[in-house]
Amino acid sequence: MKKLIIVIVIIVIVVSIVWGIKVYHLPQRASVKIPILLYHNFVEVVPESDPDGFQYINTKESFEENLKVLLANGYTPISFLELNNAYQGKSTLPLKPIIITFDDGYTSNYELIFPIIQKYQVKASIFIVTDFIDKEINGISYLSWKECLEMQNSGLIEIYSHSKRHIFYNKVPVRSLRDDVLESYQIIEKNLGKKDLKVFAYPYGAYTAQSVKALKNNGMDMQIYDIGINDFKDFDKHYLKRINIPCEMTGQEIIDMIEN
């Protein structure tokens, strides 16, 4: 009887400790906004007209202004790995976290933006299309593996998949998406080394419930698909949202969008 009481007491203590750990981390899941900013290509001079309505180009001056204003207002750029660690309870988030991302893998990310990332020593992520690497398509130059490796080795840039072909994957069989994403990561790991975290950003935000499930079941840790702001309170790693930053949007406009 005495032994049984001791066992029960030990179980109660262990359960209390585990519950205490969970409760300790709950405040971090309460009301923390996690905005993810999305940039694309960068140009030296803004053209007079743009077929995409200036939604997917920007300037290095505008990006640096955005970054300076965000930092001055208490925002802390974090990586997806840091976000995942916080999600798992291994660490806590800063008061005003923000994630900076770039889609497609343009050479301008390396030539114009990487020096700014280094200057301010902030974290950022680039989502590459593996079929585009080391190529020039329609007059637009894309990153080389050498440039990707240099940025990754800086400890500031994470490289993730934006697919193999950059198509509307909601219009093809789910297995095609699955195979393309898995192959894209095989190519990335062959050139950049093994990935401890795998994040996938859907081209055009074109996803289906079936594709999200398929990628989740095949090793993706996080998926990004839509426009909006994430809240750690009801955080779902496989339904992340971003804010697209159009040409020369100011840092204060970004803050207003986040806070309002």
Long-range contacts (C-beta under 8 A, 24 or more apart in sequence): 21-89, 22-89, 25-89, 25-92, 28-86, 28-92, 28-93, 28-232, 29-232, 29-233, 29-235, 30-232, 30-233, 31-231, 31-232, 31-233, 32-93, 32-95, 32-97, 32-231, 32-232, 32-233, 33-96, 33-229, 33-230, 33-231, 33-232, 33-258, 34-83, 34-93, 34-97, 34-98, 34-99, 34-229, 34-230, 34-231, 34-232, 34-235, 35-98, 35-99, 35-229, 35-230, 35-243, 35-254, 35-258, 36-98, 36-99, 36-101, 36-224, 36-230, 36-240, 36-241, 36-242, 36-243, 37-66, 37-98, 37-99, 37-100, 37-101, 37-242, 37-243, 37-245, 37-254, 38-101, 38-102, 38-103, 38-242, 38-243, 38-244, 38-245, 39-63, 39-100, 39-101, 39-102, 39-103, 39-113, 39-245, 40-102, 40-103, 40-104, 40-106, 41-104, 41-106, 41-108, 41-140, 42-106, 42-108, 42-109, 42-112, 42-113, 43-108, 44-112, 46-247, 46-248, 50-247, 53-246, 54-246, 54-247, 54-248, 55-244, 55-246, 55-247, 56-244, 56-246, 57-247, 58-245, 58-246, 58-247, 58-248, 59-247, 59-248, 60-112, 60-113, 60-116, 62-247, 62-248, 62-249, 62-250, 63-112, 63-113, 63-116, 64-116, 65-250, 65-251, 66-245, 66-249, 66-250, 66-251, 66-254, 67-100, 67-116, 67-120, 67-122, 67-251, 68-120, 68-251, 69-250, 69-251, 69-252, 69-254, 69-255, 70-98, 70-251, 70-254, 70-255, 71-120, 71-122, 73-251, 73-255, 75-255, 77-122, 77-123, 77-124, 78-123, 79-123, 79-125, 79-158, 80-125, 80-158, 80-160, 80-197, 80-199, 80-222, 81-158, 81-196, 81-197, 82-123, 84-197, 84-221, 84-222, 84-237, 86-232, 87-235, 87-237, 93-232, 99-123, 99-124, 99-125, 100-124, 100-125, 101-125, 101-126, 101-127, 101-201, 101-224, 101-242, 102-126, 102-127, 103-127, 103-162, 103-201, 104-128, 104-129, 104-132, 104-142, 104-162, 104-166, 105-129, 105-132, 105-133, 105-142, 105-143, 105-148, 105-162, 106-140, 106-141, 106-142, 106-143, 107-141, 107-142, 107-143, 107-144, 107-147, 108-141, 109-143, 110-143, 110-147, 110-150, 110-151, 114-151, 114-154, 114-157, 117-154, 117-156, 117-157, 118-154, 118-156, 121-156, 122-156, 123-156, 123-157, 123-158, 124-156, 124-157, 124-158, 125-157, 125-158, 125-159, 125-160, 125-199, 126-151, 126-157, 126-158, 126-159, 126-160, 127-160, 127-161, 127-162, 127-199, 127-201, 127-224, 128-159, 128-160, 128-161, 128-162, 128-188, 129-162, 129-163, 129-164, 129-165, 129-166, 129-184, 129-203, 130-161, 130-163, 130-164, 130-183, 130-184, 130-187, 130-188, 131-164, 131-165, 131-166, 132-166, 145-191, 145-192, 148-191, 148-192, 149-191, 149-192, 152-192, 158-197, 158-199, 159-188, 159-192, 160-188, 160-195, 160-198, 160-199, 160-200, 160-201, 161-185, 161-188, 161-198, 161-199, 161-200, 161-201, 162-200, 162-201, 162-203, 163-200, 163-202, 163-203, 166-203, 167-203, 168-203, 168-204, 168-206, 169-202, 169-203, 169-206, 169-207, 169-211, 170-206, 170-207, 170-208, 170-211, 171-206, 174-208, 174-210, 174-211, 174-214, 175-214, 177-211, 177-214, 177-215, 178-211, 178-214, 178-215, 178-218, 181-215, 181-218, 181-220, 182-218, 182-219, 185-219, 197-221, 197-222, 198-222, 199-223, 199-224, 200-224, 201-225, 201-242, 212-238, 212-239, 229-258
